[in-house]
Amino acid sequence: MSNNCLFFISSLFLMFNERFALRKPCQDLLSCSIEKRCLNVPFVADRIQDTEVTEKMYDDIDSAINYGCIFTSGCSRQCKTCTLCHNAKQRVLKVLSGSDPKTDNDHVLVECHELVQCAKTCITGKNISSTSQCLRHHCAYHCFNGSCPKCAAFILKIFNQMCITGDFRNKVKDFQGQCSDLFWEVVHKKFKKEFDLESHSTTN
Protein backbone atom coordinates (compact mmCIF):
# COMPACT_ATOMS: atom_id res chain seq x y z
CA MET A 1 0.00 0.00 0.00
CA SER A 2 1.30 3.50 -0.82
CA ASN A 3 2.39 5.93 1.88
CA ASN A 4 -0.37 8.32 0.79
CA CYS A 5 -3.03 5.74 1.63
CA LEU A 6 -1.42 4.99 4.98
CA PHE A 7 -1.19 8.69 5.76
CA PHE A 8 -4.88 9.09 4.94
CA ILE A 9 -5.94 6.23 7.18
CA SER A 10 -3.71 7.62 9.94
CA SER A 11 -5.38 10.98 9.57
CA LEU A 12 -8.80 9.41 10.03
CA PHE A 13 -7.81 8.10 13.43
CA LEU A 14 -6.13 11.37 14.35
CA MET A 15 -9.23 13.27 13.34
CA PHE A 16 -11.68 11.66 15.71
CA ASN A 17 -9.61 11.61 18.90
CA GLU A 18 -11.25 13.98 21.37
CA ARG A 19 -7.96 14.88 23.05
CA PHE A 20 -6.63 16.67 19.97
CA ALA A 21 -8.04 20.06 20.92
CA LEU A 22 -6.80 19.81 24.51
CA ARG A 23 -3.08 19.28 24.02
CA LYS A 24 -0.81 22.10 22.87
CA PRO A 25 1.64 19.86 20.94
CA CYS A 26 -1.25 18.78 18.75
CA GLN A 27 -2.39 22.36 18.31
CA ASP A 28 1.15 23.12 17.17
CA LEU A 29 0.82 20.32 14.64
CA LEU A 30 -2.28 21.97 13.18
CA SER A 31 -0.54 25.36 13.02
CA CYS A 32 2.48 23.78 11.36
CA SER A 33 0.28 22.26 8.67
CA ILE A 34 -0.68 25.78 7.63
CA GLU A 35 2.80 27.27 7.97
CA LYS A 36 4.46 24.50 5.95
CA ARG A 37 1.68 24.56 3.37
CA CYS A 38 0.61 21.02 4.05
CA LEU A 39 -2.80 22.60 3.55
CA ASN A 40 -2.76 24.33 0.16
CA VAL A 41 -5.01 27.24 1.07
CA PRO A 42 -4.16 29.45 -1.96
CA PHE A 43 -5.18 26.63 -4.32
CA VAL A 44 -8.60 26.29 -2.70
CA ALA A 45 -9.08 30.04 -2.44
CA ASP A 46 -8.46 30.39 -6.16
CA ARG A 47 -10.77 27.51 -7.10
CA ILE A 48 -13.72 28.79 -5.05
CA GLN A 49 -13.44 32.45 -6.06
CA ASP A 50 -16.87 33.65 -7.25
CA THR A 51 -18.27 30.12 -7.48
CA GLU A 52 -21.31 28.59 -5.83
CA VAL A 53 -21.04 25.64 -3.45
CA THR A 54 -20.64 22.46 -5.50
CA GLU A 55 -19.54 18.86 -5.10
CA LYS A 56 -16.31 19.81 -6.86
CA MET A 57 -15.54 22.24 -4.05
CA TYR A 58 -15.25 19.31 -1.64
CA ASP A 59 -12.88 17.53 -4.03
CA ASP A 60 -10.69 20.63 -4.29
CA ILE A 61 -10.49 20.97 -0.51
CA ASP A 62 -9.67 17.29 -0.14
CA SER A 63 -6.93 17.42 -2.75
CA ALA A 64 -5.40 20.43 -0.99
CA ILE A 65 -4.65 18.39 2.15
CA ASN A 66 -1.21 16.75 1.97
CA TYR A 67 -1.20 14.06 4.65
CA GLY A 68 2.39 13.06 3.91
CA CYS A 69 3.48 16.62 4.64
CA ILE A 70 1.50 16.78 7.87
CA PHE A 71 2.81 13.52 9.27
CA THR A 72 6.39 13.43 7.97
CA SER A 73 8.09 15.80 5.55
CA GLY A 74 6.63 19.08 6.77
CA CYS A 75 5.67 18.66 10.40
CA SER A 76 7.51 15.55 11.59
CA ARG A 77 8.84 17.26 14.74
CA GLN A 78 5.37 18.45 15.74
CA CYS A 79 3.99 15.02 14.97
CA LYS A 80 6.54 13.38 17.26
CA THR A 81 5.53 15.61 20.17
CA CYS A 82 1.84 14.92 19.57
CA THR A 83 1.12 11.46 20.97
CA LEU A 84 -1.96 11.26 18.76
CA CYS A 85 0.26 10.65 15.72
CA HIS A 86 1.73 7.57 17.39
CA ASN A 87 -1.71 6.41 18.49
CA ALA A 88 -3.05 6.90 14.98
CA LYS A 89 -0.33 4.71 13.50
CA GLN A 90 -1.07 1.99 16.05
CA ARG A 91 -4.72 2.01 15.03
CA VAL A 92 -3.72 1.74 11.38
CA LEU A 93 -1.76 -1.39 12.22
CA LYS A 94 -4.83 -2.83 13.95
CA VAL A 95 -6.95 -2.22 10.88
CA LEU A 96 -4.30 -3.69 8.57
CA SER A 97 -3.98 -6.76 10.79
CA GLY A 98 -7.71 -7.39 10.60
CA SER A 99 -8.78 -6.19 14.05
CA ASP A 100 -12.57 -6.17 14.42
CA PRO A 101 -13.74 -2.67 15.49
CA LYS A 102 -16.83 -4.16 17.12
CA THR A 103 -14.82 -6.25 19.56
CA ASP A 104 -11.55 -4.33 19.89
CA ASN A 105 -10.79 -2.76 23.27
CA ASP A 106 -9.88 0.52 21.58
CA HIS A 107 -12.96 2.70 22.17
CA VAL A 108 -12.25 4.84 19.10
CA LEU A 109 -12.30 1.80 16.83
CA VAL A 110 -15.51 0.62 18.46
CA GLU A 111 -17.28 3.97 18.29
CA CYS A 112 -16.39 4.61 14.67
CA HIS A 113 -16.74 1.06 13.41
CA GLU A 114 -18.58 2.09 10.20
CA LEU A 115 -15.66 4.26 9.13
CA VAL A 116 -13.09 1.65 10.14
CA GLN A 117 -14.90 -1.20 8.38
CA CYS A 118 -15.15 0.90 5.23
CA ALA A 119 -11.41 1.61 5.36
CA LYS A 120 -10.68 -2.09 5.81
CA THR A 121 -12.77 -2.87 2.74
CA CYS A 122 -10.94 -0.27 0.66
CA ILE A 123 -7.45 -1.44 1.54
CA THR A 124 -8.16 -5.02 0.51
CA GLY A 125 -7.97 -3.87 -3.10
CA LYS A 126 -4.68 -4.06 -4.99
CA ASN A 127 -5.17 -0.95 -7.11
CA ILE A 128 -3.58 1.91 -5.14
CA SER A 129 -5.36 4.60 -7.14
CA SER A 130 -8.80 3.09 -6.56
CA THR A 131 -7.94 2.46 -2.89
CA SER A 132 -7.15 6.13 -2.35
CA GLN A 133 -10.34 7.14 -4.17
CA CYS A 134 -12.36 4.72 -2.05
CA LEU A 135 -10.91 6.02 1.21
CA ARG A 136 -11.15 9.71 0.47
CA HIS A 137 -14.49 9.84 -1.32
CA HIS A 138 -16.47 6.83 -0.14
CA CYS A 139 -15.41 6.19 3.43
CA ALA A 140 -15.34 9.89 4.25
CA TYR A 141 -19.15 9.89 4.29
CA HIS A 142 -19.04 7.87 7.52
CA CYS A 143 -17.15 10.76 9.07
CA PHE A 144 -20.07 13.10 8.43
CA ASN A 145 -23.23 11.01 8.83
CA GLY A 146 -23.25 11.11 12.62
CA SER A 147 -21.72 7.69 13.20
CA CYS A 148 -18.33 9.16 14.13
CA PRO A 149 -18.86 12.70 15.51
CA LYS A 150 -15.27 13.13 16.67
CA CYS A 151 -14.09 12.71 13.11
CA ALA A 152 -16.44 15.41 11.83
CA ALA A 153 -15.39 17.73 14.67
CA PHE A 154 -11.73 17.49 13.72
CA ILE A 155 -12.34 17.87 9.99
CA LEU A 156 -14.33 20.99 10.81
CA LYS A 157 -11.38 22.28 12.83
CA ILE A 158 -9.04 21.74 9.87
CA PHE A 159 -11.48 23.40 7.48
CA ASN A 160 -12.01 26.38 9.79
CA GLN A 161 -8.25 26.93 9.86
CA MET A 162 -8.17 26.91 6.06
CA CYS A 163 -11.32 29.00 5.76
CA ILE A 164 -10.10 31.76 8.04
CA THR A 165 -6.62 31.82 6.50
CA GLY A 166 -7.99 31.98 2.95
CA ASP A 167 -11.06 34.13 3.67
CA PHE A 168 -13.25 31.51 2.00
CA ARG A 169 -16.53 33.02 3.22
CA ASN A 170 -16.05 36.16 1.14
CA LYS A 171 -14.93 34.27 -1.94
CA VAL A 172 -17.84 31.85 -2.39
CA LYS A 173 -20.57 33.37 -4.52
CA ASP A 174 -23.73 34.47 -2.68
CA PHE A 175 -22.64 32.83 0.57
CA GLN A 176 -23.68 34.29 3.89
CA GLY A 177 -22.68 32.52 7.07
CA GLN A 178 -19.80 31.27 9.14
CA CYS A 179 -17.00 28.92 8.11
CA SER A 180 -18.79 26.06 9.86
CA ASP A 181 -21.92 26.73 7.79
CA LEU A 182 -19.86 26.66 4.60
CA PHE A 183 -18.25 23.40 5.69
CA TRP A 184 -21.56 21.61 6.10
CA GLU A 185 -22.95 23.03 2.85
CA VAL A 186 -19.95 21.62 1.00
CA VAL A 187 -20.22 18.25 2.76
CA HIS A 188 -23.92 17.91 1.96
CA LYS A 189 -23.29 18.80 -1.67
CA LYS A 190 -20.60 16.14 -1.94
CA PHE A 191 -22.60 13.39 -0.24
CA LYS A 192 -26.13 14.41 -1.23
CA LYS A 193 -27.03 10.98 -2.60
CA GLU A 194 -25.78 9.22 0.52
CA PHE A 195 -27.58 11.58 2.89
CA ASP A 196 -30.81 11.33 0.87
CA LEU A 197 -30.61 7.53 0.80
CA GLU A 198 -29.99 7.31 4.53
CA SER A 199 -32.81 9.75 5.26
CA HIS A 200 -35.18 7.72 3.09
CA SER A 201 -34.23 4.45 4.78
CA THR A 202 -34.79 5.85 8.28
CA THR A 203 -38.25 7.20 7.43
CA ASN A 204 -39.47 3.88 6.03
C-alpha positions, -999 to 999 in steps of 0.1 A, spaced: 0 0 0 13 35 -8 24 59 19 -4 83 8 -30 57 16 -14 50 50 -12 87 58 -49 91 49 -59 62 72 -37 76 99 -54 110 96 -88 94 100 -78 81 134 -61 114 144 -92 133 133 -117 117 157 -96 116 189 -113 140 214 -80 149 231 -66 167 200 -80 201 209 -68 198 245 -31 193 240 -8 221 229 16 199 209 -13 188 187 -24 224 183 12 231 172 8 203 146 -23 220 132 -5 254 130 25 238 114 3 223 87 -7 258 76 28 273 80 45 245 60 17 246 34 6 210 41 -28 226 36 -28 243 2 -50 272 11 -42 295 -20 -52 266 -43 -86 263 -27 -91 300 -24 -85 304 -62 -108 275 -71 -137 288 -51 -134 325 -61 -169 337 -72 -183 301 -75 -213 286 -58 -210 256 -34 -206 225 -55 -195 189 -51 -163 198 -69 -155 222 -41 -152 193 -16 -129 175 -40 -107 206 -43 -105 210 -5 -97 173 -1 -69 174 -28 -54 204 -10 -46 184 22 -12 167 20 -12 141 47 24 131 39 35 166 46 15 168 79 28 135 93 64 134 80 81 158 55 66 191 68 57 187 104 75 156 116 88 173 147 54 184 157 40 150 150 65 134 173 55 156 202 18 149 196 11 115 210 -20 113 188 3 106 157 17 76 174 -17 64 185 -30 69 150 -3 47 135 -11 20 161 -47 20 150 -37 17 114 -18 -14 122 -48 -28 139 -69 -22 109 -43 -37 86 -40 -68 108 -77 -74 106 -88 -62 141 -126 -62 144 -137 -27 155 -168 -42 171 -148 -63 196 -116 -43 199 -108 -28 233 -99 5 216 -130 27 222 -122 48 191 -123 18 168 -155 6 185 -173 40 183 -164 46 147 -167 11 134 -186 21 102 -157 43 91 -131 16 101 -149 -12 84 -152 9 52 -114 16 54 -107 -21 58 -128 -29 27 -109 -3 7 -75 -14 15 -82 -50 5 -80 -39 -31 -47 -41 -50 -52 -9 -71 -36 19 -51 -54 46 -71 -88 31 -66 -79 25 -29 -72 61 -23 -103 71 -42 -124 47 -20 -109 60 12 -111 97 5 -145 98 -13 -165 68 -1 -154 62 34 -153 99 42 -191 99 43 -190 79 75 -171 108 91 -201 131 84 -232 110 88 -233 111 126 -217 77 132 -183 92 141 -189 127 155 -153 131 167 -141 127 131 -164 154 118 -154 177 147 -117 175 137 -123 179 100 -143 210 108 -114 223 128 -90 217 99 -115 234 75 -120 264 98 -82 269 99 -82 269 61 -113 290 58 -101 318 80 -66 318 65 -80 320 30 -111 341 37 -132 315 20 -165 330 32 -161 362 11 -149 343 -19 -178 318 -24 -206 334 -45 -237 345 -27 -226 328 6 -237 343 39 -227 325 71 -198 313 91 -170 289 81 -188 261 99 -219 267 78 -199 267 46 -183 234 57 -216 216 61 -230 230 28 -199 216 10 -202 182 28 -239 179 20 -233 188 -17 -206 161 -19 -226 134 -2 -261 144 -12 -270 110 -26 -258 92 5 -276 116 29 -308 113 9 -306 75 8 -300 73 45 -328 97 53 -352 77 31 -342 45 48 -348 59 83 -382 72 74 -395 39 60 
